[in-house]
Amino acid sequence: MKTSVTKAIALVAAVTMAPALARAQEVSAELIAKARQEGKVVYYTDLIVDQIVRPLVAGFEAKYGVKVEYARGDSQGNLLKLMGEQQAGSMQADVFAMTSGLKPLLEAKAVMKLDLEGAKALPADFKDPNGYWIAANYYVMTAAVNTDLVPEKDRPKTYDDLLDKKWADKIVWKPNDTSGAPGFIGHVLRVMGEEKGMDYLGKLKEQRIKSVSASARAVLDQVIAGEYPIVLQIFNHHAALSARKGAPVQWLKLEPVMVQTELHAITAAAPHPNAAKLFVEYLISKEGQLIFQKADYFPTRSDVPASMPELAPSTGGFKAVVMSPEDIARDYEKWAAIYMQMFR
């Protein structure tokens, strides 16, 4: 397993690889023909429909003439649907996207091994060395503050600053998922190590953090509305986009920040395997990555920068640690148990 320092360096160094990775992949005429014969691809995704799914679908359908049927749900909802279809022997999905939940699908042999030309253009942190997934985008997870409630001089600059007694009963997070308490706990343990990390979490417990069962975006909205001064483990681009519209919010560079990948994979029993492969190739092509960029998502190709470069570690000048799907699959239950034992 890579060390945190190595992963932080790898993420920053990826931009220097752009010349070698900039070559767009060529999908074969044979794959395109087979995909068109299949006629469609079924896509289960947790990405936001209006912001990114519809533009991706429109671009793919216009380019290849293959229809995309999509269903949107969170990672856990997608996992339950996929596992149910696998167990029933009636898989409907061809491609799926999620931030967590890969492990049970791999154990159930529900995921196809990939052989994608476009994967060559992705840095190592954004593709599975075993070949089961690729990342078409990633997220930067941070804390944020309501700028009306927290003066600039008081805004936390380090993780230790969150332990100040003045923040007792004033911090909020969501209780589940990696975009919530378990993800923050896991990041602390990775960055600080088990012993120091658990000591830190014991002190953080004294802050009596509030838990709100909602999406990370919805919890951030409550902070923007003034219900809480500080939120942990939100997407920094959500805060930045709201701030651009005049909202009283600022994301915090508590280094190193956590980077999480959005994985895409193909089901082992995909009804339309060629259309599925063509669709995933499109997502990581330069054309597809520019759609992610335009929608203010972080593209994973080194030759397609973020639309807001100050928000990305490699161009924003701050340290980051990548949390891979394997890291999450291995340790998520442990992080969730720590939350239940210490913070609930």
C-alpha positions in Angstrom: 0.0 0.0 0.0 1.3 3.5 -0.8 2.2 5.7 2.0 0.2 8.9 2.5 3.3 11.0 1.5 3.7 9.0 -1.6 0.1 9.4 -2.6 0.2 13.1 -2.0 3.3 13.4 -4.1 1.8 11.2 -6.8 -1.3 13.4 -7.1 0.8 16.6 -7.3 3.3 15.1 -9.7 0.6 13.8 -12.1 0.4 17.2 -13.9 4.0 16.7 -15.0 3.0 13.6 -16.9 0.6 15.5 -19.1 2.8 15.4 -22.3 3.0 11.6 -22.2 -0.6 11.1 -21.2 -2.2 13.7 -23.5 -2.7 11.4 -26.4 -6.4 10.6 -26.8 -7.2 7.0 -27.1 -8.5 5.5 -30.3 -11.5 3.2 -29.8 -11.7 0.5 -32.5 -14.2 0.6 -35.3 -15.1 -2.9 -34.3 -16.0 -1.9 -30.7 -18.2 1.0 -32.1 -20.0 -1.3 -34.5 -20.7 -3.9 -31.8 -21.9 -1.2 -29.4 -24.3 0.1 -32.0 -25.6 -3.4 -32.6 -26.4 -3.6 -28.9 -28.1 -0.3 -29.2 -28.0 1.0 -25.6 -26.1 1.0 -22.3 -27.8 1.0 -18.8 -26.0 3.2 -16.3 -26.5 3.3 -12.5 -24.8 6.4 -11.1 -24.6 8.6 -8.0 -23.5 11.6 -10.0 -25.8 14.7 -10.1 -28.1 14.3 -13.1 -28.6 17.9 -14.3 -25.0 18.9 -13.6 -23.1 16.1 -15.2 -25.1 13.0 -16.2 -27.3 14.6 -18.9 -24.3 16.4 -20.5 -22.3 13.2 -20.6 -25.2 11.2 -22.0 -25.9 13.8 -24.6 -22.3 13.9 -25.7 -22.0 10.1 -25.9 -25.3 9.6 -27.8 -24.4 12.3 -30.3 -21.0 10.9 -31.0 -21.9 7.2 -31.2 -25.6 6.9 -31.7 -25.9 4.5 -28.8 -28.7 5.3 -26.3 -28.0 5.6 -22.5 -30.6 4.7 -20.0 -29.6 5.9 -16.5 -30.9 5.7 -13.0 -29.6 7.9 -10.2 -29.1 6.8 -6.6 -26.5 7.1 -3.9 -23.7 4.6 -3.6 -25.4 2.4 -1.1 -28.6 2.4 -3.1 -26.8 1.5 -6.2 -25.0 -1.3 -4.3 -28.2 -2.8 -3.1 -29.7 -2.7 -6.6 -26.6 -4.3 -8.1 -26.4 -7.0 -5.5 -30.1 -7.8 -5.9 -29.8 -8.2 -9.6 -26.6 -10.3 -9.3 -28.2 -12.6 -6.8 -31.4 -13.0 -8.9 -29.3 -13.8 -12.0 -30.9 -10.9 -13.8 -28.4 -8.1 -14.2 -29.9 -5.0 -15.7 -27.0 -2.6 -15.3 -24.1 -2.4 -17.6 -22.1 0.4 -16.0 -22.1 1.7 -12.5 -20.6 4.7 -10.6 -20.1 4.9 -6.9 -17.7 6.3 -4.2 -18.0 3.3 -1.9 -19.4 -0.2 -1.9 -17.1 -2.0 -4.3 -15.9 -4.8 -2.0 -19.2 -6.9 -1.9 -19.5 -6.6 -5.7 -16.0 -7.9 -6.2 -16.6 -10.7 -3.7 -19.8 -11.6 -5.6 -17.8 -11.7 -8.9 -20.2 -9.0 -10.2 -17.6 -6.8 -11.7 -15.9 -7.2 -15.1 -12.2 -6.9 -15.6 -11.5 -3.9 -17.8 -9.1 -3.5 -20.8 -9.5 0.2 -21.7 -7.3 2.2 -24.0 -8.2 5.3 -22.2 -6.8 4.0 -18.9 -3.4 4.7 -20.2 -4.0 8.4 -19.9 -4.9 8.2 -16.2 -2.4 8.6 -13.3 -1.9 5.5 -11.2 -4.1 6.8 -8.3 -7.1 6.9 -10.7 -7.2 3.3 -12.0 -7.3 -0.1 -10.3 -4.0 -2.0 -10.6 -6.1 -5.1 -10.8 -8.2 -3.7 -13.6 -11.7 -3.6 -12.2 -12.4 0.1 -12.0 -11.3 3.5 -13.3 -12.0 7.0 -11.9 -13.4 9.5 -14.3 -13.5 12.3 -11.6 -12.4 12.8 -8.0 -13.5 14.9 -5.0 -11.6 17.0 -2.5 -13.1 16.6 1.0 -12.6 19.4 3.4 -14.1 21.4 6.3 -16.0 24.6 5.7 -17.2 27.6 7.8 -20.0 30.1 7.7 -18.1 33.3 7.2 -20.8 35.4 8.9 -20.5 33.3 12.1 -16.7 32.6 12.1 -14.4 35.7 11.7 -11.4 35.2 9.5 -9.0 35.3 12.4 -10.8 32.5 14.2 -11.1 30.1 11.2 -9.4 26.8 11.9 -6.1 26.4 10.0 -5.1 22.9 11.3 -6.9 19.8 12.5 -5.8 20.7 16.1 -7.6 24.0 15.8 -10.9 22.0 15.6 -10.2 21.0 19.2 -10.5 24.5 20.6 -13.2 24.6 23.3 -15.0 27.5 21.6 -16.1 25.0 18.9 -17.9 22.7 21.3 -21.5 22.1 20.1 -20.8 24.1 17.0 -19.5 21.5 14.5 -21.7 19.3 12.3 -21.2 16.4 9.9 -23.3 13.6 8.4 -23.2 10.3 10.2 -22.5 7.9 7.3 -20.5 7.4 4.2 -17.1 8.7 3.3 -18.5 12.2 2.8 -19.3 12.2 6.5 -18.0 11.0 9.9 -16.6 7.7 8.8 -14.6 9.3 6.0 -13.2 12.0 8.3 -12.3 9.3 10.9 -10.6 7.2 8.3 -8.6 10.2 7.0 -7.5 11.1 10.5 -6.2 7.6 11.1 -4.4 7.4 7.8 -2.7 10.8 8.2 -1.9 10.6 11.9 -1.5 6.9 12.4 -3.6 4.7 14.6 -2.3 5.7 18.0 -2.1 9.4 17.5 -5.3 9.3 15.4 -7.3 7.6 18.1 -6.0 10.1 20.7 -7.0 13.0 18.4 -10.5 11.5 17.9 -10.9 11.1 21.7 -10.3 14.8 22.1 -12.6 15.6 19.1 -15.3 13.6 20.8 -15.4 16.3 23.6 -16.6 18.8 21.0 -20.0 17.0 20.9 -20.2 17.2 17.1 -23.8 17.3 15.8 -24.9 14.6 13.3 -27.4 15.5 10.5 -28.7 12.6 8.3 -28.6 14.3 4.9 -26.4 14.6 1.9 -23.1 16.4 2.3 -24.5 19.2 0.1 -27.6 19.5 2.3 -25.5 19.6 5.5 -23.4 22.4 3.9 -26.5 24.2 3.1 -27.5 24.2 6.7 -24.1 25.8 7.6 -24.7 28.4 4.9 -28.1 29.1 6.4 -26.4 29.8 9.8 -27.6 26.7 11.7 -24.0 25.6 12.4 -20.7 27.5 12.1 -18.5 24.6 11.0 -19.0 21.5 8.9 -16.6 18.6 8.4 -16.1 16.4 5.3 -17.8 18.3 2.5 -16.9 18.7 -1.1 -14.7 21.8 -1.5 -16.1 22.7 -4.9 -19.7 22.8 -3.4 -18.5 25.5 -1.0 -16.6 27.4 -3.7 -19.5 27.4 -6.1 -21.8 28.7 -3.4 -19.3 31.4 -2.3 -19.2 32.6 -6.0 -22.9 33.1 -5.8 -22.5 35.2 -2.7 -23.2 32.6 0.0 -21.3 33.2 3.4 -19.1 30.1 3.2 -15.4 29.3 2.8 -13.8 25.9 2.6 -10.7 25.3 4.8 -7.3 23.9 3.8 -6.7 21.6 6.7 -3.7 19.8 5.2 -3.5 17.2 4.1 -7.0 17.2 2.7 -8.6 13.9 1.7 -9.1 13.1 -2.0 -11.7 10.5 -2.9 -12.2 8.9 -6.3 -15.5 8.4 -8.1 -15.1 4.9 -9.6 -16.7 3.5 -12.7 -16.9 -0.2 -13.5 -18.8 -2.6 -15.8 -20.9 -5.4 -14.4 -19.6 -9.0 -15.1 -23.0 -9.9 -16.6 -23.6 -6.7 -18.5 -26.4 -7.1 -21.0 -24.6 -4.7 -23.4 -20.9 -5.2 -22.7 -19.6 -3.5 -25.8 -21.8 -0.4 -25.4 -20.7 -0.4 -21.7 -17.0 -0.5 -22.6 -17.5 2.3 -25.3 -19.3 4.4 -22.7 -16.6 4.1 -20.1 -14.0 4.9 -22.8 -15.9 8.0 -23.5 -16.0 9.1 -19.9 -12.2 9.0 -19.7 -11.5 10.4 -23.2 -10.4 14.0 -23.5 -13.9 14.9 -24.9 -15.6 13.3 -21.9 -13.2 14.8 -19.4 -13.8 18.2 -20.8 -17.5 17.7 -20.0 -16.6 16.9 -16.4 -14.4 20.1 -16.4 -17.2 22.3 -17.7 -19.6 20.9 -15.0 -17.1 21.9 -12.3 -16.1 18.3 -11.5 -12.4 17.4 -11.1 -11.3 15.4 -14.2 -8.8 12.6 -13.6 -6.8 13.1 -16.9 -3.7 15.1 -16.3 -4.2 16.9 -19.6 -7.6 18.3 -18.5 -7.2 20.7 -15.6 -10.0 21.5 -13.1 -12.2 24.5 -14.1 -11.3 26.0 -10.8 -7.6 25.1 -10.5 -7.3 26.6 -7.0 -9.5 23.8 -5.7 -7.3 21.0 -7.0 -4.3 19.9 -4.9 -2.0 19.7 -7.9 -2.7 23.2 -9.1 -3.9 24.8 -5.8 -0.7 24.2 -4.0 -1.9 22.2 -1.0 -1.2 18.7 0.2 -3.6 15.8 -0.3 -3.9 12.1 0.5 -5.9 9.9 -1.9 -8.3 7.4 -0.4 -8.6 4.6 -2.9 -11.6 2.3 -3.2 -9.4 -0.5 -1.8 -8.7 1.6 1.3 -12.4 2.2 1.8 -13.4 -1.4 1.1 -10.9 -2.7 3.7 -11.5 -0.2 6.5 -14.9 1.5 6.2 -16.6 -0.8 8.7 -13.9 0.0 11.2 -14.4 3.7 10.7 -18.1 3.4 11.0 -17.8 1.4 14.2 -15.5 4.1 15.7 -18.2 6.7 14.9 -20.9 4.6 16.6 -18.7 4.0 19.7 -17.3 7.5 20.1 -19.6 10.1 18.5 -23.1 8.8 18.4 
